[in-house]
Amino acid sequence: MFTKNSCHFFNFRKILVHFKTTLIFYVFIIPNIVKQSNRNTMKKIIISIGLFTAVIIGCKTKSNSNDLKSLNLVFESKSSSSVTGTATFTAMKGKVTFVAKLSGLTPGIHAIHIHEKSDCTAADGSSAGGHWNPTFKKHGKWGVGEYHRGDIGNFIADGKGNGTITLTTDEWAIGGEDATKNIIGKGLIVHQGADDFISQPAGNAGARVACSAIIK
């Protein structure tokens, strides 16, 4: 009998090749062998083919779904702002794609970072702690020299106060044992101003105007 763990024993490329060979065997060879057999024998063969096919399809579907993980988050307004928005983290094939959409901002440049804690209880967002920096680097610009794993960067809010930012990286993970990549249990903070990428330890980006906990 197949169990929920059976999928781990299948190499799908090899299985599909064997399945094609087996199908040909069942369709073209077995019928000739069982011409003189009773109907029950043929029924057993047909049932076996059906079960084998179902397991392959089920395991393949499960494998594909396990490759994809996603988080959908909502921002809370902080520091007496009217900033709201959503964020998504989607993990696929070893990379995580982050998308944030915000409104209620003042027009211009704003910073967004991942912070140490998934705690947005403080009115000014300070409960989220400092920047998430599991590799103990200096604050900086993402992808240039030293930077925190939480140094997402700046984005622009248009004249209506709406802004969007997207980042795809293999330096994050949704869950897992690698604490230097796992974003679960951290916090997202949007700042009133821009990150200058120089000032330590956080880029002098001003007040925290929105916060979201990164939790499942």
N, C-alpha and C positions, 0 to 999 in steps of 0.2 A: 504493500500500500504506500502511496506517495504521501508525504507529510509536508508541512509548511517549510521545512528545512531542505526539502529535496532539491530546490532550485540551486542551492550552492554547489551541487555535484554536476551541474550541466555546463559544458562548454558549448555555447549555442552554435558556433560555426560548425563544429564537428557534428553536433546533434542534427542540424539541418541537412548536412550531407548524408548522414546515416539514415535520416528519415526519408529522404528521396529514394535512396537505395531500397530501404525497407518497403516503401510504398509500391515501388515497381515489383518487388518480390511478391507482395501480398496481392496485387491487382492482376498480374500476368502469370505468375507461376503457381501460387497456391491454388487458384481455382481449378487448374488442371489436375493438381494432386488430389483435391478433395471432390472431384466429380462423382466418385463412387461413395463419398462419405455422406452422412446424414446432415440435415439442416442445422442441427445444434453446433456442429463443428464450424460451419461457416459463420454462424452468429457469434461464436466466441472470437473468431478472427476479426470480424467487423467491430466488435466491442473493444478489442485490444487496440485497434487502429484509432478509434475514437478517444479512448483514454490517453493514449500516447500524444495525440494531437492536442488535447485539452491541457495536458501538463506543460507542453512546450509553449503554447500561447499564454497560459497563466503565468508561468515563470518569466517569460519575456516581458510581459506587461508589468509584473512586479519589479523586475530589474530596472525598467525604464522609470517607473515611478520613484524608486529609491534613489535615482540619480538626481532628482529634483527636490529641493527644499526651498520653502519661501516663508517670509515673515511679512505681515502687513501691520504697520504701526500708525498711530495717530499722535500728532503733536498737541501739547498743552501750552496755552499762553503763559508767559512768565514775565516778571518785572513790569507789571501793569501794561503789557502790550496787548495788541489785538491779533497777534500772529497765530495762525492755525495752519494745518496742513497734514499731509500723509507722507509715509515713506515705506518703501519695500526693499527687502533684501531677498535676492533669488540666487540660490546656489545650483550650478549645473556644470558638470564635467570639470570639477576642480577649481572653478572660479565663482566669485560672488559678484552679482551686479546690484548696485545700489541706485535707487531713484527716489528723490525727494521732491515734492511739489508743495509750495508754500504760498500763502496769501496774507495780507494784512501787514506786510513789511513796508518800511519807508523805502522809496525808490533809491537804488544805488547798490553798492557791493556789500555783501554779508558773508560771514564765515559760518561754516558748519563743521562740527567735530564729533568724534565718538569720545565719550568720557568714561571714567572708571566704573561708575555705578548706575544701576537701573533704578534710580531713586529721584523722582521728580516732585517730591512733596514740598520742598522749600519754595516760597513765593518767588524767589529770585533764581531758582534753578541750581543753587549752590550745592544742594544735596547730591547732585550727580558726581561731585568730586572733580578732580583734575582730568587732564587728557589721558586717555587710555594709551599707555606706553609700555607694553610688556617686554619690549626689546631694549629698553633703557637708552633710547637715543635722544638727541637734542631735538627740540621743536623745529620744524622747517616746512618746506613745500613738498607735497607728495611727489615722489619719483625723482627728486633732486637732492643728492647728498643725504644727510641724515634727516629723518622725520619720524614722527610718532605713527604707530599703526592707526591712531585716531585722527590724524591730520588730513581730513578729507579735502578741505580747501575753501575757496570762495566761489560765490555765484552772484548773479546780478538779478535784482528785483526791478521789474519794469515800472513805468509810470503809474500803474494801477496797484503796485505793491505785490505783484505775483512773480515768483521765481521758481526755477527748476534746476536741479543738478543731478548728474549721472556719473557713476564711477564703476568700472569693472576691474577686479583685481583677484590675484591668486594668493594674496596676503591675508585674506579673511576666510573664515569658515563659519557655517551655521551649525554649531555644536562640534563635537569631537574632543579628542584628548589633548590636542595641541593648544595650550593656554595662550600661546603667542598669536594664535589665529582666531580662536573662538570668540565671536562677538556677543554670544548670549550672556545676559547679565550685565551688559554695559548700558550706557545712555547716549542719546543723541541730543546735542545742543546746537541751537541756532543763535548766532550773536547779532547784536545791534549794528556792529561795524565790520570792517574788513580785517582779515588776518594779514599782518605785514610780513609773515614768514621769517622774521628775524628775532623779535623780542622773545625772551625766555621767561617762563616756560610755555607760554600759550599764545603768543602772537598779538597780544594787545588788541583783541577784537571787540572789547566793550561788553556791555550787559548781555545776559542770557535772556533772550526774548521768547524762546520756545524750547520745550523739552519733551522727549519721548523715551520710555524705557524699552530696551531691546530684549523682549522676553517672548517666549512661545505662547 
